[in-house]
């Protein structure tokens, strides 16, 4: 069984808060980047981690994402955990 690592870190020297989510395993590496928005729709680590895991699974066709998914979201692959509605959203 292969070992995959998930890293979330801020990137310095940007005008806005920018973060990198990286999933690395023996089959390959998948990177995602996002920057905080001043107004409007905001992404969070959980949403970008979910996207990165799904993208890695699609690109690499490996099972490395399953354990990380279960640890990050406390639900089996690929179920989406319940996310409460955002106040004011339609």
N, C-alpha and C positions, 0 to 999 in steps of 0.2 A: 504494500500500500504506500502510495506516495504522500509526502508531507507538503502541504500548501501553507503559505503565510499570507496574512492580510495585514496591511499597514495603512494607517490613516495619519497624515501629517500635514501641518501647515507649510506653505511655501513662503519664504521670506522675500522681501524686496518688491512686493506687488502693491499697486495702489489700493486694491480692495483685498479683504481677507480671502486668500486662495488656498484651497486644500487639495491634496493628492490622495487618492485611494489606489492602492496597488495590491494586486493579487499575483503571487509568484508561486509557481509549482514546477516540477521537472518537465512538464509538457509545454510551458510557456509563461509569459507574463502579460497581464492586462492592466492598463493604467486608465484612470479616470481623473479628471480635474474639474473643479468647480469653484466659482467665486461668489462670495456673498453679495446679495443685491441690496441696495439701499432701500428701495421701495419695491412693492409688488411681490411676486411669487418667490419664496425662499426655499432652497434645497437644504437638506440636512444630511449628516453623515449616513444615517440609516437608508435614506432613499438612494444615495449614490453607491453605497455598499451593495444594496440589492441589485442595482443596475450592473455594477461591475461583476458580481457573481454570475448573473444571467448571461452577460456578454462573454465572460471567460468560458462558461460551460458551452455556449454556442460556438465559439472560435476554436477551443481546444478539444472538445468532445471528451472531456475527462470527468472523473467522479470526485475530483479534489474539492469541489465546492460544497459537497453535501455536509461535511462536518463543520465547516465554517458557517454555513447557512444555519444549521441547527444551533450552534453556539451563539451566533449573533442575534437570531430572531426567535429562538426557543420554539421552533416549529419544524416539522420535517420538510425536506426538500420536495418540491418547490412551492409549498404552500405559502401564502402571503399572510403574515400575522395581522390581526385586527388593528386598524388604526382609527382612533376616534375622529369624528368629523371635526373640521376646523370651524370655529365660531365665525359666523358671517359668510361662510362659503355656500354657494348655491349648487 
